[in-house]
Each structure stands twice: as structure tokens, then as C-alpha cells.
Amino acid sequence: MILLKKKLGMIYVYVLQSEMDSGLYIGMTADLRRRFEEHQSGESQSTKGRRPWMLIYYEAYLQESDALGREVFLKSGGGRRFLDKQLRNHFARYPRRETS
């Protein structure tokens, strides 16, 4: 596993929503601003075809293992239900694409 944590830094778990297809992308990084710019500019292979993106949610952690556990959870069915509740006002205005 690649260590993302900078000295005394935070690890961020974040959720993006594609303005093109309304789908979500969930990721983890130690530098949220840089990583968001990579998604926007097409430097990220996994998201370049679905630009532009909105950053709609993030959480900060001190321990990479805690952030990784949260990322895994948010990618699960329970995590998607959590996001639906947590971001209900956002999704009322910008509905997300349903996953199959």
C-alpha cells in the first residue's frame, strides 16, 4: 500500500459527482486540492471521460487505515445509502445516477 500521509497531514476521503452523467466517484488522497485538479484536467484515467466534476463531500482522517476503511464503506451499498441521507438536499437538486 502506498503511504499517502504527509508528516502531520490529513488523509481525505472524497466524493465527486460527474456533471456529465451524474455518477459518483469515491476516492482517497493526502492532497485534496491537487487530486481534484487532476480529476478536472483529465490526468486521472478512471475519471477523465466523465468530466467535469463537482466535489460534493469529503471527510478528513489522521490515520490512513481509518480513511481506507471509510472509503471501502462509502463504496458499499450501506455507504451509498449513507450518502443518499447525508446529501439528500444536494441529490434533490442534482440527482445521482443509479448504480446497477
C-alpha distance (Angstrom), angle and dihedral (degrees) to the residues before:
residue distance angle dihedral
M1 . . .
I2 3.78 . .
L3 3.78 113.3 .
L4 3.79 109.3 -123.3
K5 3.78 98.3 177.5
K6 3.77 118.2 108.0
K7 3.78 118.8 -154.5
L8 3.82 105.4 -68.2
G9 3.80 88.9 -12.2
M10 3.73 132.6 136.2
I11 3.79 128.9 -114.8
Y12 3.79 114.5 -137.5
V13 3.77 128.6 -150.7
Y14 3.78 108.1 -161.7
V15 3.78 142.3 -177.5
L16 3.78 123.7 -146.4
Q17 3.78 126.8 -170.7
S18 3.78 120.4 -151.9
E19 3.78 113.8 -126.3
M20 3.81 87.3 -157.0
D21 3.82 101.4 56.2
S22 3.86 104.0 2.9
G23 3.81 91.3 -121.6
L24 3.77 123.2 140.8
Y25 3.79 131.9 -120.4
I26 3.82 120.9 -164.0
G27 3.79 120.6 -162.9
M28 3.79 146.8 153.2
T29 3.81 131.1 -130.3
A30 3.79 144.6 154.7
D31 3.82 92.0 -136.0
L32 3.79 110.3 46.0
R33 3.80 97.0 178.1
R34 3.80 93.4 51.2
R35 3.79 93.4 44.4
F36 3.81 92.7 49.1
E37 3.82 89.7 51.7
E38 3.81 89.1 50.8
H39 3.80 89.8 54.3
Q40 3.81 91.8 47.3
S41 3.81 95.0 47.3
G42 3.81 95.2 47.7
E43 3.82 95.9 -111.6
S44 3.81 90.6 126.8
Q45 3.81 110.7 79.4
S46 3.79 92.9 -155.5
T47 3.81 95.2 56.8
K48 3.80 108.0 24.5
G49 3.79 94.8 97.4
R50 3.81 94.2 55.1
R51 3.81 101.8 51.5
P52 2.97 142.9 176.8
W53 3.80 104.2 57.6
M54 3.80 135.9 -164.5
L55 3.80 119.6 -149.4
I56 3.80 100.6 -134.3
Y57 3.81 104.0 166.5
Y58 3.79 142.9 7.9
E59 3.79 141.0 171.2
A60 3.81 128.6 -161.4
Y61 3.81 126.4 -138.9
L62 3.80 135.3 -177.2
Q63 3.80 94.6 -150.2
E64 3.79 121.5 58.7
S65 3.80 90.8 -148.1
D66 3.82 90.5 57.2
A67 3.80 90.8 49.6
L68 3.80 91.7 48.0
G69 3.80 91.2 51.7
R70 3.79 90.4 50.5
E71 3.81 92.4 48.1
V72 3.80 90.5 52.2
F73 3.82 90.2 48.4
L74 3.81 94.2 49.3
K75 3.81 89.6 52.5
S76 3.82 90.4 55.1
G77 3.79 128.0 83.8
G78 3.79 90.8 -102.1
G79 3.78 90.1 50.2
R80 3.80 91.9 51.4
R81 3.80 89.3 50.8
F82 3.83 89.2 50.1
L83 3.81 90.5 52.0
D84 3.81 91.2 47.2
K85 3.82 89.1 56.3
Q86 3.79 97.1 38.1
L87 3.81 93.5 48.3
R88 3.80 99.1 32.8
N89 3.82 93.5 130.1
H90 3.80 92.1 49.3
F91 3.81 92.5 47.6
A92 3.82 90.6 47.4
R93 3.79 87.2 61.0
Y94 3.82 98.0 33.0
P95 3.83 108.0 26.0
R96 3.79 113.8 -152.0
R97 3.78 123.5 -127.6
E98 3.78 111.2 -100.1
T99 3.77 116.1 -117.6
S100 3.77 120.3 -136.2
